[in-house]
Amino acid sequence: MLRKIQPNKVRTHGGRFAIVASRYNARYVDPMLRAAKAELWRAEVASIEVVRVPGAFEIPVAAKHLARTAHPSATDPAFAAHPGGASPQRRQLSAIICLGVILRGETVHAEHIGEAVSRALMQIQLEHEIPVVHEVLLLENEAQACARCLDPKHNRGTEAAQTALAMARVLKSLQS
């Protein structure tokens, strides 16, 4: 059962967020993207960078690039080349939100894509210690997509933004 989205009353007053969204199944992804951006702007974030990719399978590579350039690891040669860590051109990100819709078909292809994307996004999050919010939905049919993406009471884009804001606060509190 879908739960009604509760309005987010928390104001961030800053923070930089990125959204990686699939162009495939745009009928469902675009409303999630709009809802996520609206929720972030309501929280008064400093900036939102949107990156569009062809499909769900391409989301992890864009998320990885954003995470690497915003939060380089100590093994990254670019990180080691600069005193004190990251180069001045690198921008700190509070979280990355990943949006996509995969509809099951008659084969197991959708399931393989969904599993690969899930594993990749988790690895990026752990490797770079940046919240990577996974809203790449693997759905049975268009009715489920309509309920989760087109209904403002249950829009998973709004939920993704709320999760990103919450995780940004959690990680910020752990750094202090």
ZIRAUR-V398437 format. One record per residue. N is the residue number from 1. PSI is psi in degrees with one decimal (none if undefined). OMEGA is omega in radians with two decimals (* if undefined). D_LAST is the distance of its C-alpha to the last C-alpha in Angstrom with 1 decimal. Layout:
n psi omega d_last
N PSI OMEGA D_LAST
N PSI OMEGA D_LAST
//
This chain:
n psi omega d_last
1 133.6 3.11 37.8
2 138.7 3.09 35.6
3 147.0 3.13 33.4
4 138.2 3.13 33.4
5 131.7 3.08 30.2
6 137.9 3.12 28.5
7 141.3 3.12 27.6
8 117.8 -3.12 23.9
9 -0.8 -3.11 23.3
10 135.0 3.08 19.6
11 131.4 -3.10 19.2
12 -37.7 -3.07 16.5
13 59.5 3.10 17.7
14 -167.2 -3.13 16.7
15 142.6 3.13 15.8
16 127.7 -3.08 18.3
17 147.5 3.06 20.1
18 145.5 3.06 23.1
19 124.8 3.04 25.9
20 118.7 -3.06 28.4
21 137.4 3.11 31.5
22 143.1 3.01 34.9
23 -23.8 3.14 38.1
24 140.7 -3.03 40.1
25 41.9 -3.11 40.8
26 -28.2 3.12 39.7
27 -32.9 -3.12 41.5
28 -35.5 -3.08 38.6
29 -40.6 -3.09 35.7
30 -43.2 3.07 36.2
31 -33.2 3.07 35.8
32 -41.1 3.12 32.5
33 -47.6 3.11 31.3
34 -43.0 -3.13 32.4
35 -40.6 3.13 30.8
36 -45.1 3.13 27.4
37 -43.1 -3.14 27.6
38 -41.1 -3.14 28.7
39 -40.6 3.11 25.8
40 -43.7 3.12 23.2
41 -36.8 3.08 25.1
42 -32.7 3.13 25.3
43 0.5 3.09 21.5
44 47.4 3.06 21.8
45 160.1 -3.11 20.0
46 -41.6 -3.11 20.4
47 155.8 3.08 22.5
48 123.6 3.06 24.1
49 125.5 3.14 25.9
50 129.7 3.08 28.7
51 122.9 3.10 30.3
52 136.5 3.12 33.5
53 160.5 -3.07 35.0
54 -47.3 -3.07 38.4
55 -178.2 -3.11 37.6
56 -37.5 -3.09 35.2
57 -25.1 -3.12 35.7
58 -9.5 -3.12 34.5
59 -46.5 -3.09 31.1
60 -36.4 -3.11 29.3
61 -38.3 3.09 30.4
62 -41.2 3.10 29.1
63 -40.6 3.12 25.8
64 -44.5 3.13 25.5
65 -46.1 3.12 26.4
66 -45.2 -3.13 23.8
67 -42.7 -3.10 21.0
68 -41.0 -3.10 22.4
69 -22.6 3.13 22.6
70 -30.9 -3.10 19.2
71 74.0 -3.07 17.3
72 146.5 3.08 19.8
73 162.9 -3.13 19.8
74 -21.6 3.14 20.6
75 -7.4 3.12 24.1
76 122.3 -3.12 24.7
77 -35.3 3.13 27.2
78 -33.6 3.12 25.9
79 -46.6 -3.09 22.4
80 -24.9 -3.07 24.0
81 -16.3 -3.08 26.3
82 131.0 3.10 23.8
83 133.4 3.12 22.2
84 4.5 3.03 18.5
85 -121.7 -2.95 18.7
86 148.9 3.10 19.5
87 158.2 -3.13 22.5
88 -25.3 -3.11 22.3
89 -16.0 -3.10 24.2
90 139.0 -3.13 21.5
91 134.2 3.13 19.7
92 128.7 3.09 16.2
93 141.2 3.08 16.8
94 -34.2 3.13 14.8
95 160.4 3.05 17.5
96 128.7 3.11 21.2
97 129.2 -3.13 23.7
98 123.3 -3.06 27.0
99 129.9 3.08 30.1
100 163.7 3.09 33.5
101 125.0 3.06 36.5
102 121.3 3.10 38.7
103 129.5 3.13 41.9
104 143.2 3.06 43.7
105 -150.0 -3.11 47.1
106 -7.3 3.14 50.0
107 179.1 -3.13 48.4
108 6.3 -3.10 45.3
109 -45.7 -3.11 43.9
110 -40.6 3.13 41.4
111 -41.6 3.11 40.1
112 -43.2 3.11 39.7
113 -47.3 -3.14 37.8
114 -45.1 3.13 35.5
115 -42.9 -3.13 34.7
116 -43.6 3.13 34.2
117 -44.5 -3.14 31.8
118 -48.1 3.14 29.8
119 -43.9 -3.10 29.5
120 -44.2 -3.12 28.6
121 -38.7 3.09 25.8
122 -42.8 -3.14 24.2
123 -42.2 3.12 24.5
124 -45.5 -3.13 23.0
125 -45.6 -3.11 19.9
126 -42.0 -3.10 19.5
127 -39.3 -3.03 20.5
128 -2.9 3.12 18.2
129 49.1 3.07 15.2
130 137.0 3.10 15.7
131 127.1 3.04 17.0
132 104.5 -3.05 20.8
133 121.8 -3.02 22.5
134 101.2 3.00 26.0
135 48.5 2.99 28.6
136 98.4 -2.96 31.5
137 128.6 3.01 33.9
138 108.5 -3.00 36.8
139 152.6 -3.11 39.3
140 -35.0 -3.00 42.9
141 176.3 -3.11 44.5
142 -27.6 3.09 44.4
143 -41.8 3.08 44.5
144 -38.9 3.12 41.1
145 -43.6 3.11 39.8
146 -44.5 -3.10 41.2
147 -34.3 -3.04 39.6
148 -18.6 -3.03 36.1
149 -29.1 -3.04 36.2
150 -20.9 -3.13 38.8
151 115.5 -3.10 38.4
152 -22.4 -3.14 35.8
153 -18.7 -3.07 35.3
154 19.7 -3.03 34.0
155 120.4 -3.09 32.9
156 -16.6 3.03 30.5
157 -41.4 3.08 29.2
158 -45.5 3.12 27.8
159 -39.3 3.13 26.3
160 -43.6 3.13 24.7
161 -40.7 3.11 23.1
162 -39.7 3.09 21.8
163 -42.7 3.13 20.3
164 -43.3 3.12 18.7
165 -43.4 3.14 17.1
166 -44.4 -3.13 15.9
167 -34.0 3.07 14.6
168 -42.0 3.10 12.8
169 -42.1 -3.14 11.0
170 -49.8 -3.10 10.4
171 -37.1 3.09 9.0
172 -39.9 3.14 6.8
173 -30.8 3.12 5.4
174 -24.4 -3.14 5.6
175 -20.7 -3.09 3.8
176 none * 0.0
//
